[in-house]
Every structure is written in C-alpha cells, then in structure tokens.
C-alpha cells in the first residue's frame, strides 16, 4: 500500500533534548485522525487499528527511554509509523493456528497436529460445513436418526473378516477364538462374528473413549490392570486418573516388568467388572519381563464371564507389516482374538480426524451409547464428515488417498530422489547440502521402537549455527519445522508434501540472501 507522508509533517518538531523526543511522539488520537490510518480503520475497524497503534508507540517510548533513538532515528521511525502500524495490525489479526511444513520425518507429530487429512476428507468437511446436512435425520423414514450411523456402517464393513478376504480357520475348522473358548474351561460358544456383532461409536478422543467405556461397564466396581500398563502419555493422560474419573476402582496386579495371567485370576472377586489391557504406546519394557498374551486374557475373561477391554491407542486398520512394522497390534487383530471392546484414536494410524473410537461387542457398545456421558463426549458433523471420507478410502482400498498411509509407504529410494533434486536446487557456496541415510518415526505413541529407513537432507550454512538456521526456517511463511542433530539441520522429505518442496527451497534461498 502506498503511504503519503505529507500529513505527518505537523508531528515533527526540531528539538533534540531527550525529554522533548517524547513530545515528538503523536498521540493515539492524532494518529487516528491521519488519512493513512483512516483508510486502515475503514478496512479493519476503528478499535482494531487503535489496538495496533498502542504497542507501536509503546515500543518507540521504550527505545527513547533506553537511549536507542536520537532525533534523526526518531524522525525516520515516525516516517515509517503507518507501515509499522499496518504490520502490527496484520500480525494481530492473522490466524494463530497456521499450517506448517513438517520436515521432521515424524509422521504422527502430536505437536504438529498428528495425521493430515486427505483431499476427499477436506472436501467432505467443506460441503458439510457450508450447508445443512442429514446429521441426525433418516432420509428414508423422514424422521430423526442417529449421527453415528454415518460411520458405523463403514466400520462394520472394514471389521468384517469376510470382506477383508482373510481366512482364519484352522485344521479343526474353528476360528482361533472359537478354539480358545472351547478349550478354556468355559463355554464353547461360537466366537462373535466381527461382521454381525461388532459396532462402533465415536467420541472426541481416545481418553474420552476409555473414560466412557470404564464408566459404562465398571462404575462402582473394580477394573484389573497390570502395573506395567499404568501408562502416562502426552498431556498428562494417566490411566489411574481416568479410571478415578470414571467411577471405577483400580485393582493393580503383578509388577512393573512381570505380570502373569494367574495374577489377574487371583485378583478377580465379586466386585470385578472388567479386565483392562493397555497398549504401551510410547515406551517399552525390555529385559526380564513377562506379560499375558491377548489370547490368555481372552480365555480368562470368557472363563469368568468378565468383559476384556483393550486400549490400543493408535488403532491401525492398515496392515503395518506391509511397511516393515510387525510389533504394533491392529484393531482387527484384537477383535479376532476375542477382545470385547477396543478403544483407539482417529488421528493416529487410522489417518483421520481427532476422535476416540470404540469398537466391539454390539451389546456393550449399545450400553455406552445409552450413557448420558456419551452425549457430552460426542463429535460434531465435521468430524463425522472427515471420518466418513477417510473410511471410504479404506473401503475402496485407496490407501494412498490417506496422507499418513502414503507417507508410511514411501520407499527410501523415492525419498532419496526428491532429496537429491532439492539438494541440487538449494546448494550454494554458503549453504551446504548433503543427502545422508536416516530414520523416520511413526510418532503419536505408535510403535516407539520401530523406524522407517529414509534419506535426509543435511544442511549447514556459513554464518549461522544449526539452531539459528532452524530458527530462521520457523520464521518462514509457512513455517518449516526441522530436526537439529550433530550441528546440522536435517530435513526428512517423507513428511513434506511434494508440492511443498518449492516453498522449502524458496525459504532457504531467502535465508542465504
């Protein structure tokens, strides 16, 4: 914007004493009467401009008091007041929540918003937000419907063994859970069919899912959990605290490193309502350890007629073994083993929006849905829109449409080719760029010991330390978040969208200049 400065001449007084420098500063009222700020007020509102003027004048007063401004420097600053006020105004009115370029290689970076959404999810959110929708309206019957119907139908398909095309029968003609139950000393009832008997509801995050499940099924009763699974994850989410809030009573068994099935069995009393298994999502216990298998806990739960809940946390619907990760259990794995209820996140390995998902026994899920707490924790139409679009990509088996899965599936060579191309584009005499081997992380508490091989762009810049270079990258638009290791800035293009390479190169060029 062009700023004529003629209207500021009456604000300049040719004096040099320190006390008189303060008198050269215009008042807020004087500034607001100037034509330049009148134009800003017409665009942004009078009060917003006033709020931008005050900090600019306050900085000038502080610099005068500190002896940083003489008469000449103050005159220069006064001539630039309109531009300074406009910049302050733009900063004050810009969004605080901003997109960034994630060059860390951590796919599910909790601090950076975890899973980015696919294009179909973003478009479905847009069309749902911009209009009325059938969120709770049954179009066929012409009456009130249930909001969770929009995703439950898709979960039923995705958690259906027959749809998955998997064969899970053994030589005896039994599914694994049927065999387990028949030989567990309990009833030999057929395993619950994931197609017919599994239901799913959504709440606002996985902590809420655990809270709702415990409150519904164990309020006033005991829940047995291994001491080695009393986890705390980011944001001070602690299993004991959530259990207390739910109204359930924690019954710890075993030790931190060793817990046996017999520990669970000895702890069962007439007050026991649930057995709880918690996935150690962000740490591992190694060495002299022991932990009951899922099959053993399922057998005990069936024998004693007590539901078994598993808090998976990340909740993969994607076979992680296809990308070389074998230690992270999936939702289907747990349900096929006979776990009654599984809780997991929507914005981790699922690759969707933030949500807490509860899948399992239709009867137990129905009870949770009838709990008044469910209404307090339910999600809105935008989350359902994003979830529905994400799940449809799974149904179509279009895994590359889900950014999280696409990033996991990238090969080391594919990332290396992009890194080499970017290195050739940005390297100068001042900025040194080298492509080196490295590792990407899943993040989000998923498979903490598993890594994906990658190629990293290692940067050093003359005149800037690695921390200073990383700090300057964070001031770019959009900000670029990188790793700093061994005196170098490391960029992992696994988590950088290909279309962001141009912005990354431009930001580095500006820093070098």
C-alpha positions in Angstrom: 0.0 0.0 0.0 1.3 3.5 -0.9 1.6 5.8 2.1 1.8 9.6 1.5 3.7 11.1 4.4 2.8 14.8 3.9 0.2 14.6 6.7 2.9 13.7 9.2 4.9 17.0 8.8 3.0 18.7 11.6 4.0 16.0 14.0 7.8 16.7 13.6 9.4 19.2 15.9 13.1 20.1 15.5 14.3 19.6 19.0 17.0 17.3 20.3 16.7 17.1 24.1 15.7 13.6 25.4 12.6 14.9 27.2 11.4 16.6 24.0 11.8 13.4 22.0 8.9 12.0 23.8 6.9 15.1 22.9 7.5 14.4 19.2 5.5 11.2 19.5 2.0 11.7 18.3 -1.0 10.8 20.5 -3.3 7.9 19.6 -6.0 10.5 18.7 -3.6 12.4 16.4 -2.7 9.2 14.6 -6.3 8.1 14.2 -7.2 11.4 12.5 -4.5 10.9 9.9 -5.7 9.9 6.4 -3.5 6.8 6.2 -5.0 5.3 9.4 -8.5 6.3 8.4 -8.1 4.1 5.4 -7.0 1.2 7.7 -9.9 1.8 10.0 -12.3 1.5 7.1 -10.9 -1.9 6.3 -10.2 -3.4 9.7 -12.4 -1.4 12.1 -11.5 1.6 14.3 -10.9 -0.4 17.5 -8.6 -2.9 15.8 -6.4 -0.1 14.5 -6.3 1.6 17.9 -5.2 -1.7 19.4 -2.4 -1.9 16.8 -1.3 1.8 17.4 -0.7 1.4 21.1 2.1 -1.3 21.1 3.9 0.5 18.2 4.0 3.8 20.3 5.0 1.8 23.4 8.0 0.3 21.6 9.1 3.8 20.5 8.8 5.1 24.1 10.9 2.2 25.3 13.6 2.8 22.7 13.7 6.5 23.6 14.0 5.7 27.3 16.8 3.3 26.6 18.7 5.8 24.6 18.4 3.8 21.4 16.8 6.6 19.3 18.3 10.0 18.6 16.4 12.8 16.8 17.4 11.5 13.3 16.5 7.9 14.1 13.2 9.0 15.7 12.3 11.1 12.6 12.9 8.0 10.4 10.8 5.9 12.7 8.0 8.4 12.6 8.0 8.4 8.8 7.5 4.7 9.0 4.8 4.7 11.5 1.9 3.9 9.1 3.8 0.9 7.8 4.7 -0.3 11.3 1.0 0.1 12.4 -0.3 -1.8 9.4 2.2 -4.6 10.1 1.2 -4.8 13.7 -2.4 -4.9 12.6 -1.8 -7.7 10.2 0.1 -9.7 12.9 -2.7 -9.2 15.5 -5.5 -10.2 13.1 -3.8 -13.2 11.5 -4.7 -16.7 12.4 -2.8 -18.2 15.4 -3.4 -21.7 14.1 -1.3 -21.9 11.0 -0.2 -24.6 8.5 3.4 -25.6 8.8 5.8 -27.7 6.8 6.7 -30.8 8.8 10.3 -31.7 7.8 11.0 -33.7 10.9 10.1 -37.1 9.5 7.8 -37.8 12.4 4.6 -38.9 10.6 2.2 -38.5 13.5 3.7 -35.5 15.2 1.4 -34.7 18.1 2.7 -31.1 18.4 2.1 -30.5 14.7 -1.5 -31.9 14.6 -0.9 -35.6 14.0 -2.5 -37.0 10.9 -3.1 -34.6 8.0 -6.4 -35.2 6.2 -6.8 -36.4 2.6 -8.3 -34.3 -0.1 -11.6 -36.2 0.0 -12.0 -35.6 3.7 -11.3 -31.9 3.4 -13.8 -31.6 0.6 -16.5 -33.5 2.5 -15.9 -31.2 5.5 -16.3 -28.2 3.3 -19.6 -29.3 1.7 -21.0 -30.5 5.1 -20.0 -27.2 6.9 -21.4 -25.0 4.2 -24.9 -26.4 4.2 -27.4 -28.2 6.3 -27.0 -32.0 6.4 -28.7 -35.2 7.5 -26.5 -35.5 10.6 -29.4 -36.9 12.7 -32.1 -37.3 10.1 -33.1 -40.6 8.5 -33.9 -39.5 4.9 -35.7 -42.8 4.1 -38.0 -42.7 7.1 -38.4 -39.0 7.3 -37.7 -38.9 11.0 -34.9 -38.4 13.5 -31.9 -40.7 13.0 -28.6 -41.4 14.8 -25.4 -39.5 13.9 -23.1 -42.4 14.4 -24.9 -44.3 11.6 -22.7 -42.4 9.1 -19.5 -44.2 10.1 -20.8 -47.4 11.9 -21.8 -48.9 8.6 -18.3 -48.4 7.2 -16.7 -49.8 10.3 -18.9 -52.9 10.1 -17.6 -53.5 6.6 -13.9 -52.8 7.5 -14.1 -55.0 10.6 -15.7 -57.8 8.7 -13.4 -60.8 8.2 -15.3 -62.0 5.0 -15.0 -58.5 3.4 -11.3 -58.4 4.3 -10.9 -61.7 2.4 -8.9 -63.3 5.2 -9.1 -67.0 6.1 -8.9 -67.6 9.8 -9.9 -71.2 10.2 -7.5 -73.9 11.4 -7.3 -77.6 10.8 -10.2 -78.2 13.3 -12.4 -75.9 11.3 -12.5 -73.4 14.2 -11.5 -69.7 14.1 -8.8 -69.1 16.7 -11.2 -67.5 19.2 -13.6 -70.5 18.9 -10.8 -72.9 19.6 -9.6 -70.8 22.5 -13.0 -70.7 24.1 -13.7 -74.3 23.6 -10.5 -75.2 25.4 -10.6 -72.6 28.1 -12.8 -74.4 30.6 -15.7 -72.0 29.9 -18.5 -72.4 27.4 -17.7 -73.4 23.9 -19.9 -70.7 22.4 -19.0 -69.6 18.9 -16.8 -66.6 18.6 -18.6 -63.4 18.0 -18.7 -62.6 14.3 -17.0 -59.3 13.6 -19.4 -58.8 10.7 -22.6 -59.4 12.7 -21.8 -58.4 16.2 -19.3 -55.5 16.1 -20.5 -51.9 16.4 -18.5 -48.7 16.6 -19.2 -45.3 18.1 -17.1 -42.1 18.1 -16.3 -39.6 20.9 -13.9 -36.7 20.9 -10.6 -38.5 21.6 -9.2 -41.8 22.9 -9.1 -40.6 26.5 -12.8 -40.0 26.3 -13.3 -43.4 24.8 -11.6 -45.1 27.7 -13.5 -42.9 30.2 -16.9 -43.7 28.6 -16.1 -47.5 28.5 -15.0 -47.6 32.1 -17.8 -45.5 33.4 -20.5 -47.5 31.5 -19.2 -51.0 32.3 -17.4 -50.6 35.7 -18.7 -47.6 37.7 -18.5 -48.6 41.3 -16.7 -51.9 40.5 -13.1 -53.0 40.1 -11.1 -53.0 37.0 -8.0 -55.2 36.9 -4.9 -53.9 35.1 -1.2 -54.8 35.1 1.1 -52.4 36.9 3.3 -52.4 33.8 0.4 -50.8 31.9 -0.4 -47.9 34.1 0.8 -45.6 31.4 1.1 -41.8 31.2 1.1 -40.3 27.7 1.4 -36.7 26.5 -0.8 -34.1 28.1 -0.7 -35.9 31.5 -3.2 -38.5 30.4 -2.8 -41.2 33.1 -4.7 -44.4 33.2 -5.2 -44.3 37.0 -6.6 -40.8 36.8 -9.0 -41.6 34.0 -10.2 -44.6 36.0 -10.8 -42.5 39.0 -12.9 -40.0 37.0 -14.9 -42.9 35.5 -16.0 -44.0 38.9 -14.3 -47.4 38.6 -11.9 -48.8 41.2 -8.3 -49.6 40.0 -7.0 -53.0 41.0 -3.3 -53.3 40.2 -1.8 -56.7 39.7 1.7 -58.0 39.0 4.8 -55.9 38.9 6.2 -53.3 36.6 8.1 -55.7 34.5 6.4 -59.1 35.1 2.7 -59.8 35.2 1.1 -63.3 34.7 -2.4 -64.4 33.8 -2.5 -66.0 37.3 -2.1 -62.6 38.8 -5.3 -61.5 37.0 -7.2 -64.6 38.0 -6.3 -64.3 41.7 -7.4 -60.7 41.8 -11.0 -61.4 40.5 -13.7 -61.0 43.1 -17.4 -60.5 43.0 -16.7 -56.7 42.6 -14.7 -57.2 39.4 -16.3 -55.7 36.4 -13.6 -55.6 33.7 -10.2 -56.8 32.7 -8.2 -54.0 31.1 -5.2 -54.3 28.8 -3.4 -51.0 27.9 -1.1 -50.8 24.9 2.3 -49.3 25.9 2.1 -46.8 23.1 5.1 -44.6 23.9 7.6 -46.8 25.7 8.8 -50.4 26.0 9.9 -52.6 28.9 12.7 -55.0 28.0 14.9 -57.5 29.7 13.5 -59.7 32.5 9.8 -59.3 31.5 6.6 -61.2 31.3 3.1 -60.2 30.1 0.0 -62.3 29.5 -0.9 -62.7 25.8 -4.1 -61.4 24.5 -5.3 -65.0 23.9 -4.6 -65.8 27.6 -6.6 -62.8 28.8 -9.4 -63.6 26.4 -9.6 -67.1 27.8 -9.7 -65.9 31.4 -12.3 -63.3 30.6 -14.6 -66.0 28.9 -14.0 -68.4 31.8 -15.0 -65.9 34.4 -17.7 -64.1 32.4 -16.0 -60.7 32.6 -15.5 -58.4 29.6 -12.0 -57.6 28.3 -11.2 -54.1 27.1 -8.1 -53.2 25.2 -6.9 -49.6 24.9 -4.9 -49.8 21.7 -4.3 -46.0 21.4 -3.1 -45.8 17.8 -5.6 -48.2 16.3 -4.3 -49.3 12.9 -6.8 -50.5 10.3 -3.9 -50.9 7.9 -1.6 -53.9 7.9 1.7 -52.3 9.2 3.6 -55.4 8.3 3.4 -54.3 4.6 5.8 -51.4 5.6 8.0 -53.5 7.8 6.4 -52.8 11.2 5.3 -56.0 13.0 5.2 -55.0 16.7 2.1 -52.8 16.5 -1.3 -54.6 17.0 -4.2 -53.6 14.9 -7.9 -53.3 15.6 -8.8 -56.4 13.7 -6.1 -58.4 15.4 -7.6 -57.6 18.8 -11.2 -58.3 17.7 -10.3 -61.5 16.0 -8.6 -62.6 19.2 -11.8 -62.2 21.1 -11.3 -58.8 22.9 -14.8 -57.5 23.7 -14.1 -53.7 23.4 -11.2 -51.9 21.6 -10.6 -48.2 22.0 -8.3 -46.2 19.7 -7.6 -42.8 18.1 -8.9 -41.4 14.9 -6.0 -39.1 14.1 -3.1 -41.6 14.6 -2.6 -44.7 12.4 -6.1 -44.5 11.1 -5.2 -41.3 9.4 -8.4 -39.4 10.1 -9.5 -36.5 12.3 -9.2 -36.4 16.1 -11.7 -38.8 17.6 -11.9 -41.6 20.1 -13.3 -44.8 18.6 -14.9 -47.7 20.4 -15.4 -50.9 18.5 -16.5 -54.3 19.7 -19.5 -56.2 21.2 -22.6 -54.6 19.8 -24.4 -55.0 23.1 -21.6 -53.4 25.2 -21.4 -50.5 22.6 -25.1 -50.1 22.8 -24.8 -49.6 26.6 -22.1 -47.0 26.1 -24.2 -45.2 23.6 -27.1 -45.0 26.1 -24.8 -43.5 28.8 -25.6 -39.8 29.2 -21.8 -39.2 29.2 -21.8 -40.2 25.5 -23.7 -37.0 24.6 -21.2 -34.9 26.5 -18.3 -36.5 24.6 -19.9 -36.9 21.1 -18.3 -35.4 18.0 -19.8 -32.9 15.6 -20.7 -33.1 11.9 -17.3 -32.0 10.7 -15.6 -34.9 12.4 -18.1 -37.3 11.0 -17.6 -35.9 7.6 -13.8 -36.4 7.8 -14.2 -39.8 9.3 -16.6 -41.0 6.7 -14.4 -39.8 3.8 -11.3 -41.5 5.4 -13.1 -44.8 6.0 -14.4 -44.7 2.4 -10.8 -44.6 1.2 -10.2 -47.8 3.2 -13.3 -49.4 1.7 -12.0 -48.5 -1.8 -8.6 -49.8 -0.7 -7.2 -46.5 -1.9 -4.5 -46.2 0.8 -2.6 -43.5 -1.0 -5.5 -41.2 -0.6 -4.8 -41.1 3.2 -1.6 -39.0 3.7 -0.5 -40.9 6.8 -0.5 -44.2 4.9 1.0 -42.7 1.8 3.9 -41.4 3.9 4.5 -44.7 5.5 4.5 -46.5 2.1 7.2 -44.2 0.6 10.4 -46.1 0.0 13.9 -44.9 0.9 14.8 -44.5 -2.8 11.7 -42.4 -3.6 12.6 -40.0 -0.7 16.2 -40.0 -1.7 15.5 -39.0 -5.3 13.5 -36.0 -4.1 16.2 -35.1 -1.6 18.9 -35.2 -4.3 16.8 -33.0 -6.6 16.2 -30.4 -3.8 19.9 -30.5 -2.8 21.0 -29.6 -6.3 18.4 -26.8 -6.3 19.3 -25.1 -3.0 23.1 -25.8 -2.5 25.3 -22.7 -2.8 28.7 -21.7 -1.7 27.2 -20.5 1.6 24.6 -23.3 2.1 26.0 -26.8 2.1 23.5 -29.7 1.5 24.3 -33.4 1.7 22.0 -36.3 1.3 22.5 -38.9 4.1 20.9 -42.1 5.4 18.5 -41.7 8.3 15.3 -42.9 10.0 11.7 -41.7 10.1 9.4 -42.3 13.1 5.7 -43.1 13.2 5.2 -40.9 16.2 1.9 -40.4 18.0 2.9 -43.1 20.5 2.8 -45.8 17.8 5.5 -48.5 17.7 8.0 -46.5 19.7 10.9 -48.8 18.8 10.1 -49.1 15.0 11.6 -46.8 12.4 11.3 -46.4 8.7 14.5 -46.1 6.6 14.8 -42.7 4.8 17.2 -40.3 3.2 17.8 -37.0 4.9 18.9 -33.6 3.6 21.6 -32.4 6.0 22.2 -28.6 5.9 24.9 -26.3 7.2 25.0 -22.5 6.5 28.0 -20.3 6.8 27.5 -17.6 9.4 24.6 -19.5 11.1 24.7 -22.2 13.7 22.3 -25.2 13.2 20.0 -23.8 15.9 20.0 -20.4 14.2 19.2 -21.9 10.8 16.4 -24.0 12.3 15.0 -20.8 14.0 15.0 -18.9 10.7 13.2 -21.7 9.0 10.5 -21.5 11.6 10.0 -17.8 10.7 9.3 -18.7 7.1 5.8 -18.5 5.6 4.7 -21.2 6.0 7.0 -22.1 9.0 9.3 -25.0 8.4 9.9 -27.4 11.3 13.1 -29.4 11.1 15.4 -31.5 13.3 18.8 -30.4 14.6 21.4 -33.1 15.2 25.2 -33.1 15.5 25.5 -29.4 14.4 23.3 -29.9 11.2 19.7 -29.1 10.2 18.1 -32.3 9.0 15.1 -32.3 6.6 13.2 -35.5 6.1 11.0 -35.2 3.0 8.9 -38.2 4.0 6.6 -35.8 5.9 7.0 -32.9 3.4 4.3 -32.9 0.7 5.9 -32.8 -2.8 4.1 -29.6 -3.6 5.8 -28.0 -0.6 9.4 -28.5 -2.0 9.1 -25.2 -3.8 8.3 -23.3 -0.6 11.1 -25.1 1.2 13.6 -24.1 -1.5 12.4 -20.5 -1.5 12.7 -20.2 2.2 16.3 -21.4 2.2 17.1 -19.1 -0.7 15.8 -16.1 1.3 17.8 -17.1 4.4 21.0 -17.4 2.3 20.5 -14.0 0.8 
